[in-house]
């Protein structure tokens, strides 16, 4: 049985493709897997390939793309503890938590009950202005106005608190 062009090109240039995948990945074992994956991706197109040059170009692209896919998967699996700048991440998370506590205090102490209810429904309940207005027996414009005032109050109080902290 005569080999199709894809198989023939793959066999004849396998070392070139392995070298390319190894250069991208830095690991020969993963490069072997990438070669097989690239070949498998193109297997369904094997009879539509008309020349060795076309097969080489398709294989080269498939090897590169499969290598990049492996790199992306590898990057996703890095444990958070091993990520660079972890100390910065912990500090940022602590700062956000502290800021959230301040905002919660402002909401509890400075907003009216109506503003708190509307903010809760809008921000946590993901309700539209119309839904909130209907539920609370208000006009949508009044709901938007209350949210605007609440946000303005929160921002002003937070700025004042931030100035005092410094």
Secondary structure, DSSP 8 states (H G I E B T S, - for coil): ----HHHHHHHHTHHHHHHHHHHHHS-HHHHHHHHHHHHHHHHTTTTT---HHHHHHHHHHHHHHHHHHHHHHHHHTS-GGGSTTHHHHHHHHHHHHHHHHHHHHHHHHHS-HHHHHHHIIIIIS---HHHHHHHHT--HHHHHHHHHHHHHHHHHHHHHHHHHH-
